[in-house]
Amino acid sequence: MALRATSGGGGGGGGSGTVTTVSVATANGLNGSVANATTTPAITIGTSVTGVLKGNGTAISAATANTDYLTPPSGTALLKAGSGGALANATAGTDYQAPITLTTTGTSGAATFAANVLNIPNYAAGAGSGTVTSASVVSANGFAGTVANATTTPAITLSTSISGVLKGNGTAISAATAGTDYQVPITLTTSGTSGAATFAAGTLNIPNYSAGGTVTSITAGTGLSGGTITSSGTIAIDATVATLTGTQTFTNKTITGLTSASTVLDSSGNAYAVGYRTMPQSANATGTLALSDSGKHFYVTSGLTVPLNSSVAFDIGTVITIVSNSTAITITPASGVTLQLANSATAGTRSLTSNGVATLLKVAVNTWYVSGAGVT
């Protein structure tokens, strides 16, 4: 197809002009028509080729069936692919299994399948039953047995032909080998008086170790004294060693390792916490009393808080002294703590004047008394 436009005006070589009419040339399998060819052309394209089309990059032409495309197969049967990719009708029994017909002819014999007919005989119920006339036991896999009433009501008794310890392999039983399959009985001996115990060939030897020994010397300065002891003798503890019983006088002795839970008993057996001969100054700077402050004094310029027993479990009878260093401070009980002013019905937060001294005494789980110079 080619479009043809006719122009008017001069024929110079400038390439410009005016289209006066438009037409369609029939070519390459295409044709067309033009409406309003001289004013507002409307082109309609058509083709002169009938059937399935093919193109070659320039023109179109009629495609050839089974060369340029596969023709639709005829009929309504199942389809199969033929040579060259063409589709054709499939043949039942050749290209696919035709529908099977089930029959139940006969009462015995094997099932058959022929000409698309599957026949399974209608076997009679109980066809495999019979009558046991005698029962017996075959000796095999290490087992044997006898049968009483073998032809009526058999009673089978199983036994084994193997003597000794048995082992199984998942099928049969056989005699186990001592020292390989199981531990043979152990013989205990006590030869010798020293060295390590031994175990060989089923014999365990544990030497008859001597229960005695020899003390050859006593180290000086241990508080112990005594001579060489071979079998029996006496080791004495001298007066330089503290004993667990009796009464002793300590002179210039240092006791270490005591904790806050250590106590001293009086003559009546009453236990008292170990305290100080002096009143050490607390280094606690947290602002809240701690267990390590028991029996000590604070020399502070800021207030202190008395904690609940559930937070810091001071013993009843704990005494703590507070000295205000040139600054008035407050002593505040935590919520749930009673801080009672001595010789007064007043309880609660207390003030301590500058250079005042206050003493706290715990009298109950969450009750403290406070007294001293400058306490209000």
C-alpha positions, 0 to 999 in steps of 0.5 A, a space after each residue: 500500500 502507498 499513500 499518494 498526495 498531489 500538491 499545488 503551487 510552484 515547483 521549486 526545489 525547496 520541498 514545501 507545498 500544499 497537499 490538494 488530494 490524497 489517495 491509497 495505492 493497492 500494493 503488498 496485499 493492502 488497499 484502502 479508500 479516502 474520504 474527503 480526499 481534498 479537504 480533511 482526508 479520512 483513510 480506511 485501510 483494507 486487505 485483498 488477502 483472504 484467510 489466515 495472514 502472514 507477513 514477511 517484513 514488507 507485505 502480507 499474504 495468505 498463510 499456508 495451513 500446516 506450514 505456517 500454522 496448525 489447522 484445528 483438528 476435527 471431531 470431539 475425541 481426545 487429541 494427540 500430537 502428530 508428526 510436525 506438531 499437528 494435533 489429531 484424534 487419539 485412538 482408545 486402547 492405543 493412545 489412552 486407556 479406554 473406560 474399564 468395565 468391572 464384572 464379577 463372574 465366577 467364585 474362584 480363580 484369579 482376576 482377569 483383564 481383557 478387552 477393557 473388561 476387569 473380572 474379579 470372581 465373587 469369591 465365597 466367604 470362608 474359602 480359606 478356612 480349614 481344620 487343624 488336625 495336629 499341632 507341633 513345635 519345631 526346635 529352632 533358634 535355641 527354642 524347643 517345645 512339647 505339645 499336649 493334646 496335639 490333635 484336640 486342644 493343644 497345650 504348648 510348652 516352650 523350652 530351650 536347648 541352651 545351658 547357661 546365661 542366654 543372649 539374643 540377637 533379635 532372631 534367636 537365643 544362644 549361650 552368652 560368653 563370660 567376660 564378653 557378654 557379661 561380667 563374671 563373678 568377682 573375687 575379692 582379695 586383700 593382698 599387700 598393705 600399700 599401693 593402688 587397688 587392681 582388677 584383672 581376670 575377675 579378681 579385685 585386689 584392695 590392699 589391706 592398708 594399715 590404719 596407723 601412722 607415725 607422727 614424727 614431729 610437732 611444729 613449734 608455735 602451734 600451741 601443741 606439744 608431744 613427742 614422736 608417736 608411732 601407734 598411740 600417744 598424746 598430743 597436748 594443747 598448751 595454754 596459748 591456744 583458746 579452747 572451746 570449753 573452760 575459762 581462759 584469760 586473754 592478754 594482748 590477743 587480737 580476735 579476727 574474722 568476727 562479723 556483725 552476727 558474732 555474739 558474746 555470751 554472759 554468765 547467764 547465757 545471754 547473747 550480745 552482739 560484739 561491739 566497740 570499746 570506743 564509738 567509731 565515726 561512720 563513713 556512710 555518706 548515703 544519707 540513710 542509716 546502714 547496718 554497718 553504722 550500728 554502734 557508731 556516730 555520724 559527724 555530718 552537715 546534712 540530714 539522715 533517714 531512719 529506714 524501715 526494718 524490712 530495708 535495713 534490719 537493725 537489731 533491737 537495742 541498736 544505738 547510733 549517735 548523730 553530731 551536727 557539724 556547725 549546721 542544723 539538720 533533720 532526722 527523718 523516719 521512713 514511711 512506716 517508722 516511728 521516731 519518738 522524741 524522748 520524754 514527749 508524746 511527739 513523734 515524727 521528723 526531728 530537728 537537730 540544732 547546729 553542734 547538737 548531739 542526738 542519740 537514736 535507740 531502736 526499741 521495736 521492729 520499726 520504733 526508735 527513740 531519739 534524745 539529746 542536746 539540741 533535739 526538737 
